[in-house]
């Protein structure tokens, strides 16, 4: 079975929506999905983002 090295990449976001408006205060649920370059398998995780200001 071939082994592969872990790949890590940062994601940068400026806190704005698709209209370039600052997000309002509140709780947002988001999903992050990643896909393996090796075999195409995917994994997803849901998280919460809290914006206070």
C-alpha positions in Angstrom: 0.0 0.0 0.0 1.6 3.3 -1.0 2.0 6.0 1.6 1.4 9.7 1.0 2.6 12.8 2.9 0.1 15.0 4.7 -0.8 18.2 2.9 -1.6 21.3 4.8 -2.8 24.6 3.4 -4.1 27.7 5.1 -7.4 29.3 4.2 -7.7 33.1 4.4 -11.0 34.9 4.6 -11.6 38.6 5.0 -14.9 38.2 6.9 -17.0 39.5 4.0 -19.8 37.9 2.1 -20.2 37.5 -1.7 -21.3 41.2 -2.0 -18.2 42.3 -0.1 -20.3 43.3 2.9 -19.1 42.7 6.4 -21.0 39.8 8.1 -23.5 40.8 10.7 -23.1 39.8 14.4 -24.4 36.3 15.0 -23.7 32.6 14.8 -23.0 31.0 11.4 -22.8 27.3 10.6 -20.4 26.4 7.8 -19.2 23.2 6.2 -15.6 22.5 5.2 -15.0 19.8 2.6 -11.7 18.4 1.5 -10.8 16.0 -1.3 -7.9 13.6 -1.5 -5.6 14.2 -4.5 -4.6 10.5 -4.2 -7.9 8.7 -4.6 -10.6 11.4 -4.8 -12.2 10.5 -1.5 -13.8 13.4 0.4 -14.4 14.3 4.0 -16.7 17.1 5.4 -17.1 18.7 8.8 -19.7 21.2 10.1 -18.6 23.9 12.5 -19.9 27.1 14.0 -18.5 30.6 13.6 -19.5 33.3 16.2 -19.1 36.9 15.2 -19.3 39.3 18.1 -18.5 42.8 16.7 
